[in-house]
């Protein structure tokens, strides 16, 4: 079942998205099976809007005990079962992007490539995460409480080294554009 929607009622999860045990028979997705999603929100009075960007510490899910063992991040349309991969997408379903307040009217989020494929808790088109800053979504002008639901997804292959300590650190930055 999906967790709380990415809107004005959303409450965070302390900054951690635990994907749990990965399996070759399924793609693990946030916002499914009690795994929370990331809800990104921006309010700005910047005349040309803002850019929501993300940067990955490793560009992969990396084992902390054996750093050479990684599940590399890759763009996939879609990420499939029996396939090692890790990535992110900005939700494409109704209610995944928008704004809470429509008074005053404001700019709506526009998803950025490669994170803008068909994406929800069961559709797994993902963009590769890199160690450099990448645009996730933008708004073209002032906006109040613009939001976008972000899904994290991962899968493994039969030859992915087994570890219980794969992780990545994602840094989100909002930059006003004037």
Secondary structure in CASP SS format (residue, H / E / C, confidence):
PFRMAT SS
TARGET T0000
AUTHOR 0000-0000-0000
METHOD secondary structure of the structure
MODEL  1
X C 1.00
X C 1.00
X C 1.00
X C 1.00
X C 1.00
X C 1.00
X C 1.00
X C 1.00
X C 1.00
X C 1.00
X C 1.00
X C 1.00
X C 1.00
X C 1.00
X C 1.00
X C 1.00
X C 1.00
X C 1.00
X C 1.00
X C 1.00
X C 1.00
X C 1.00
X C 1.00
X C 1.00
X C 1.00
X C 1.00
X C 1.00
X E 1.00
X E 1.00
X C 1.00
X C 1.00
X E 1.00
X C 1.00
X C 1.00
X E 1.00
X C 1.00
X C 1.00
X E 1.00
X E 1.00
X E 1.00
X E 1.00
X E 1.00
X E 1.00
X E 1.00
X C 1.00
X C 1.00
X C 1.00
X C 1.00
X C 1.00
X E 1.00
X E 1.00
X E 1.00
X E 1.00
X E 1.00
X E 1.00
X E 1.00
X C 1.00
X C 1.00
X C 1.00
X E 1.00
X E 1.00
X E 1.00
X E 1.00
X C 1.00
X C 1.00
X C 1.00
X C 1.00
X C 1.00
X C 1.00
X E 1.00
X E 1.00
X E 1.00
X E 1.00
X C 1.00
X C 1.00
X E 1.00
X C 1.00
X C 1.00
X C 1.00
X C 1.00
X C 1.00
X C 1.00
X C 1.00
X C 1.00
X E 1.00
X E 1.00
X E 1.00
X E 1.00
X E 1.00
X E 1.00
X C 1.00
X C 1.00
X C 1.00
X C 1.00
X C 1.00
X C 1.00
X E 1.00
X E 1.00
X E 1.00
X C 1.00
X C 1.00
X C 1.00
X C 1.00
X C 1.00
X C 1.00
X C 1.00
X C 1.00
X C 1.00
X C 1.00
X E 1.00
X E 1.00
X C 1.00
X C 1.00
X C 1.00
X C 1.00
X C 1.00
X C 1.00
X C 1.00
X E 1.00
X C 1.00
X C 1.00
X C 1.00
X C 1.00
X E 1.00
X C 1.00
X E 1.00
X E 1.00
X C 1.00
X C 1.00
X C 1.00
X C 1.00
X C 1.00
X C 1.00
X E 1.00
X E 1.00
X E 1.00
X E 1.00
X E 1.00
X E 1.00
X C 1.00
X C 1.00
X C 1.00
X E 1.00
X E 1.00
X E 1.00
X E 1.00
X E 1.00
X E 1.00
X E 1.00
X E 1.00
X E 1.00
X E 1.00
X E 1.00
X E 1.00
X E 1.00
X C 1.00
X C 1.00
X C 1.00
X C 1.00
X C 1.00
X C 1.00
X C 1.00
X C 1.00
X C 1.00
X C 1.00
X E 1.00
X E 1.00
X C 1.00
X C 1.00
X E 1.00
X E 1.00
X E 1.00
X E 1.00
X E 1.00
X E 1.00
X E 1.00
X C 1.00
X C 1.00
END
